Amino acid sequence: MPATTDHSTLAHRLRVLAIGRRPRATLARILVLVVVCFITFRFVLLPVRIEGISMLPTFHDGQIHLVNRLAFLFHEPQRGDIVAIRFSRPGTFSVPSEMLMKRIIGLPGETVTFHAGRACINGKPLDEPYVKLPCDWEHGPIVCGPDQYYVVGDNRSMPFELHMQGRAGRDRIVGQPLL
């Protein structure tokens, strides 16, 4: 008879370990956790995989980051912010999972130029300590509209024409990565 008691005691301990002493409370906790995770990862945090070298040395190819969709809920993006931008090619439907990670250098209404590898805002050179690789970009004035931001990657060592950069409407800025 002691073997049966040991078996039932072991089964009881396993049940308590798996679902707790109060199964209804445990089930309620699990349900709340599932709902919170669903809401968080569906509406607040968006996982993004970095593909490419345009944000070197800040972000590396293959890294995964979480983008906070609520980052700009109470304030507008600022110069120097790294943002995730919803991307779509002209003439195609936007795939929600296609995002660009870029840094904001130009704010609405500003004029952005590149001279001798330096970004200039309204004719004044911009201090960019995050740009570590040599750059020789030359480009004339690009004026941001009232609801546009000029975004560009930190890796400016590749030719200007090959680098995805430019004006992004505020409605395309999804959020900011959690660093």
Steps between C-alpha positions, in 0.01 A plus 500: 500500500781751560592483128154631404528784749840595360354495148201717593725737698731534199203559268363764739838677518532499119149643464576774754827574323331519157178687581540619857285442805215704351444389137238768426732778611783349295276480194395863549867607523585308182208659317602850611861432397391379154281808446775739616757329274261509204427871545866586561639317198208583270459871574797630702824316423590393148797266442719615210800319346777725371591410143789677332782728599341844472491556878856384577655533756184571705311188386648190338357273233289220649427664835144495631358801682163589648339818371285694747193613309399736783831692503355803321157496655558816707775675301623522143823334380813706554825543310733211580221252580527158340161404362331208329332608178229307317640448151324444170637511150321725251223313318487209747293415801676561829597189689459584871812308595727711276660763719801725464707598802639849444612806693312830476727789401251743345180625661185633329564820305881465505735483202754216495817503288815293494835668433839329524339211685337718765128540548387861518167620635390839366861561392660415837710183547335240722704342780465123451719306745327172397645518144826306533578403139642743240251671270537705182137578424407809299133579451299815449219628717214269597211683666287311753127571482292602802445136602826345374824394663829439320638160600830334417711212632816541707718316245578767242800323344300372204401722203209740557294342219524152655401610849128491585433841648268791450182660621255295704152616589408503867229241428769249392700525824394196701705543815842497662716198582559412863875526546 
